[in-house]
Amino acid sequence: MNRDTEIIPLVRWQFRALNQSQRKGWLFDNIIDSLGRMFDVSVAVAISGASPAMYALEMGVKTPAEINAKWLHAMKNPIKPERSSSGEGSYQRPDLRCEGS
């Protein structure tokens, strides 16, 4: 699956052609780019928010009408940051370089 030319057009086509209740999330494997380089990763697209009903479920509310209130509550009541007990400042991602780079 070409990350540069195929992934987003397929997902966009779904958003244009299907009703919200029919939309699905996508998981792509065997990722390449337009130069033919291969990537040892999977790409997930439209997993969160493919439809208002799915987004409501992900937000922990019963209906899409409750989403805005949930966001307003979160913005008015931020969670305080906590220091890591290990003393490390951030999570270090593994190297995601593609073959040939």
DRENPA-3360 file (N, C-alpha, C; in nm, 2 decimals, always signed):
BEGIN
1 = MNRDTEII = +0.08/-0.12/+0.00/+0.00/+0.00/+0.00/+0.09/+0.12/+0.00 ~ +0.07/+0.21/-0.10/+0.16/+0.33/-0.11/+0.11/+0.44/-0.02 ~ +0.19/+0.48/+0.08/+0.15/+0.58/+0.18/+0.13/+0.71/+0.12 ~ +0.19/+0.74/+0.00/+0.19/+0.87/-0.06/+0.07/+0.89/-0.15 ~ +0.02/+0.78/-0.21/-0.09/+0.80/-0.31/-0.21/+0.72/-0.29 ~ -0.21/+0.62/-0.20/-0.32/+0.53/-0.20/-0.40/+0.53/-0.07 ~ -0.34/+0.55/+0.05/-0.41/+0.53/+0.17/-0.52/+0.64/+0.19 ~ -0.48/+0.77/+0.19/-0.58/+0.87/+0.22/-0.69/+0.87/+0.11;
9 = PLVRWQFR = -0.66/+0.86/-0.02/-0.77/+0.86/-0.11/-0.87/+0.74/-0.09 ~ -0.83/+0.63/-0.04/-0.92/+0.52/-0.01/-1.01/+0.56/+0.11 ~ -0.95/+0.61/+0.21/-1.03/+0.65/+0.33/-1.12/+0.77/+0.30 ~ -1.07/+0.86/+0.22/-1.16/+0.98/+0.18/-1.28/+0.93/+0.10 ~ -1.26/+0.83/+0.01/-1.36/+0.78/-0.07/-1.47/+0.72/+0.02 ~ -1.43/+0.65/+0.13/-1.52/+0.59/+0.22/-1.61/+0.70/+0.29 ~ -1.54/+0.81/+0.33/-1.62/+0.92/+0.39/-1.72/+0.99/+0.30 ~ -1.69/+0.99/+0.17/-1.78/+1.05/+0.07/-1.89/+0.95/+0.03;
17 = ALNQSQRK = -1.86/+0.83/+0.02/-1.95/+0.73/-0.04/-2.05/+0.66/+0.07 ~ -2.00/+0.65/+0.19/-2.08/+0.57/+0.29/-2.15/+0.66/+0.39 ~ -2.26/+0.62/+0.44/-2.33/+0.68/+0.55/-2.24/+0.67/+0.68 ~ -2.25/+0.76/+0.77/-2.17/+0.75/+0.89/-2.17/+0.62/+0.96 ~ -2.28/+0.56/+0.96/-2.30/+0.43/+1.04/-2.22/+0.31/+0.97 ~ -2.19/+0.33/+0.84/-2.12/+0.23/+0.76/-1.97/+0.24/+0.76 ~ -1.92/+0.36/+0.81/-1.77/+0.38/+0.80/-1.69/+0.29/+0.89 ~ -1.58/+0.25/+0.85/-1.49/+0.16/+0.93/-1.35/+0.23/+0.94;
25 = GWLFDNII = -1.28/+0.18/+1.04/-1.14/+0.21/+1.05/-1.06/+0.12/+0.96 ~ -0.94/+0.17/+0.92/-0.86/+0.09/+0.83/-0.72/+0.06/+0.89 ~ -0.67/-0.05/+0.87/-0.53/-0.09/+0.91/-0.46/-0.14/+0.79 ~ -0.35/-0.07/+0.75/-0.28/-0.11/+0.63/-0.14/-0.17/+0.67 ~ -0.10/-0.28/+0.60/+0.03/-0.34/+0.62/+0.10/-0.33/+0.49 ~ +0.23/-0.37/+0.48/+0.31/-0.37/+0.36/+0.31/-0.23/+0.30 ~ +0.36/-0.14/+0.38/+0.36/+0.00/+0.34/+0.49/+0.03/+0.26 ~ +0.47/+0.11/+0.15/+0.58/+0.16/+0.07/+0.55/+0.30/+0.04;
33 = DSLGRMFD = +0.65/+0.37/-0.01/+0.63/+0.51/-0.06/+0.65/+0.52/-0.21 ~ +0.63/+0.64/-0.26/+0.64/+0.65/-0.41/+0.77/+0.62/-0.47 ~ +0.88/+0.61/-0.39/+1.01/+0.57/-0.43/+1.03/+0.42/-0.42 ~ +0.93/+0.35/-0.38/+0.94/+0.21/-0.36/+1.01/+0.16/-0.24 ~ +1.04/+0.25/-0.14/+1.10/+0.21/-0.02/+0.99/+0.14/+0.07 ~ +1.03/+0.03/+0.14/+0.94/-0.04/+0.22/+0.96/+0.00/+0.37 ~ +0.84/+0.00/+0.44/+0.84/+0.04/+0.58/+0.79/-0.08/+0.67 ~ +0.86/-0.11/+0.77/+0.82/-0.22/+0.86/+0.73/-0.17/+0.97;
41 = VSVAVAIS = +0.62/-0.11/+0.93/+0.52/-0.06/+1.02/+0.38/-0.09/+0.96 ~ +0.28/-0.08/+1.04/+0.14/-0.08/+1.00/+0.09/+0.06/+1.01 ~ -0.01/+0.10/+0.93/-0.07/+0.24/+0.94/-0.22/+0.22/+0.97 ~ -0.27/+0.28/+1.08/-0.41/+0.28/+1.11/-0.47/+0.42/+1.08 ~ -0.58/+0.42/+1.00/-0.64/+0.55/+0.96/-0.79/+0.54/+0.99 ~ -0.85/+0.65/+1.04/-0.99/+0.66/+1.07/-1.03/+0.57/+1.18 ~ -0.94/+0.53/+1.26/-0.98/+0.44/+1.38/-1.06/+0.52/+1.48 ~ -1.02/+0.64/+1.51/-1.10/+0.72/+1.60/-1.18/+0.83/+1.52;
49 = GASPAMYA = -1.31/+0.83/+1.55/-1.39/+0.93/+1.48/-1.44/+0.90/+1.35 ~ -1.44/+0.78/+1.31/-1.49/+0.75/+1.17/-1.64/+0.78/+1.16 ~ -1.71/+0.79/+1.27/-1.85/+0.83/+1.27/-1.88/+0.90/+1.41 ~ -1.97/+0.99/+1.42/-2.01/+1.05/+1.55/-2.04/+0.94/+1.66 ~ -2.11/+0.84/+1.62/-2.15/+0.73/+1.72/-2.02/+0.67/+1.77 ~ -1.92/+0.64/+1.68/-1.80/+0.57/+1.73/-1.72/+0.67/+1.81 ~ -1.71/+0.80/+1.77/-1.64/+0.89/+1.85/-1.70/+0.91/+1.99 ~ -1.84/+0.91/+2.00/-1.90/+0.92/+2.13/-1.86/+0.80/+2.22;
57 = LEMGVKTP = -1.86/+0.68/+2.16/-1.82/+0.56/+2.23/-1.68/+0.58/+2.29 ~ -1.59/+0.63/+2.20/-1.45/+0.65/+2.24/-1.43/+0.75/+2.35 ~ -1.52/+0.85/+2.35/-1.52/+0.96/+2.45/-1.59/+0.92/+2.58 ~ -1.65/+0.80/+2.58/-1.71/+0.75/+2.70/-1.85/+0.82/+2.73 ~ -1.92/+0.86/+2.62/-2.05/+0.92/+2.64/-2.15/+0.83/+2.56 ~ -2.28/+0.84/+2.59/-2.38/+0.76/+2.53/-2.42/+0.80/+2.39 ~ -2.42/+0.93/+2.36/-2.47/+0.98/+2.23/-2.37/+1.09/+2.18 ~ -2.37/+1.11/+2.05/-2.29/+1.21/+1.99/-2.32/+1.35/+2.05;
65 = AEINAKWL = -2.45/+1.37/+2.09/-2.49/+1.50/+2.14/-2.41/+1.54/+2.27 ~ -2.36/+1.44/+2.34/-2.29/+1.46/+2.47/-2.14/+1.49/+2.45 ~ -2.09/+1.48/+2.33/-1.94/+1.50/+2.30/-1.89/+1.64/+2.34 ~ -1.96/+1.74/+2.30/-1.92/+1.88/+2.33/-1.91/+1.90/+2.48 ~ -2.01/+1.85/+2.56/-2.01/+1.87/+2.70/-1.89/+1.80/+2.77 ~ -1.86/+1.68/+2.71/-1.74/+1.61/+2.77/-1.61/+1.69/+2.74 ~ -1.60/+1.74/+2.62/-1.48/+1.82/+2.59/-1.47/+1.95/+2.68 ~ -1.59/+2.02/+2.70/-1.59/+2.14/+2.78/-1.55/+2.10/+2.93;
73 = HAMKNPIK = -1.60/+1.99/+2.98/-1.56/+1.95/+3.11/-1.41/+1.92/+3.12 ~ -1.36/+1.85/+3.02/-1.21/+1.82/+3.02/-1.13/+1.95/+3.01 ~ -1.17/+2.05/+2.94/-1.10/+2.18/+2.93/-1.10/+2.26/+3.06 ~ -1.21/+2.25/+3.13/-1.23/+2.32/+3.25/-1.16/+2.25/+3.37 ~ -1.14/+2.12/+3.35/-1.08/+2.04/+3.46/-0.96/+1.96/+3.41 ~ -0.85/+2.02/+3.37/-0.73/+1.95/+3.32/-0.67/+1.86/+3.43 ~ -0.61/+1.76/+3.38/-0.54/+1.66/+3.47/-0.40/+1.72/+3.49 ~ -0.36/+1.72/+3.62/-0.23/+1.77/+3.65/-0.12/+1.67/+3.60;
81 = PERSSSGE = -0.01/+1.72/+3.54/+0.10/+1.63/+3.50/+0.16/+1.56/+3.63 ~ +0.22/+1.45/+3.61/+0.29/+1.38/+3.71/+0.43/+1.34/+3.66 ~ +0.53/+1.35/+3.75/+0.66/+1.31/+3.72/+0.67/+1.16/+3.72 ~ +0.75/+1.11/+3.62/+0.78/+0.97/+3.61/+0.86/+0.92/+3.73 ~ +0.82/+0.81/+3.79/+0.90/+0.75/+3.90/+1.04/+0.71/+3.85 ~ +1.06/+0.68/+3.73/+1.19/+0.64/+3.68/+1.28/+0.76/+3.65 ~ +1.22/+0.88/+3.65/+1.30/+1.00/+3.63/+1.33/+1.03/+3.48 ~ +1.28/+0.95/+3.39/+1.29/+0.98/+3.25/+1.18/+1.08/+3.21;
89 = GSYQRPDL = +1.22/+1.16/+3.11/+1.13/+1.27/+3.07/+1.03/+1.23/+2.97 ~ +1.06/+1.14/+2.88/+0.96/+1.10/+2.78/+0.99/+0.96/+2.73 ~ +0.89/+0.91/+2.66/+0.90/+0.78/+2.60/+0.98/+0.79/+2.48 ~ +1.07/+0.70/+2.46/+1.16/+0.70/+2.34/+1.11/+0.60/+2.24 ~ +1.06/+0.64/+2.12/+1.01/+0.55/+2.02/+1.12/+0.47/+1.96 ~ +1.09/+0.35/+1.91/+1.19/+0.28/+1.84/+1.22/+0.34/+1.70 ~ +1.34/+0.31/+1.65/+1.38/+0.37/+1.52/+1.28/+0.32/+1.41 ~ +1.22/+0.42/+1.34/+1.12/+0.38/+1.24/+1.17/+0.41/+1.10;
97 = RCEGS = +1.30/+0.41/+1.08/+1.36/+0.43/+0.95/+1.32/+0.32/+0.85 ~ +1.30/+0.37/+0.72/+1.27/+0.27/+0.62/+1.39/+0.21/+0.56 ~ +1.37/+0.10/+0.49/+1.49/+0.04/+0.42/+1.54/+0.13/+0.32 ~ +1.67/+0.14/+0.31/+1.74/+0.22/+0.21/+1.76/+0.37/+0.24 ~ +1.72/+0.41/+0.37/+1.74/+0.55/+0.40/+1.87/+0.56/+0.48;
% end
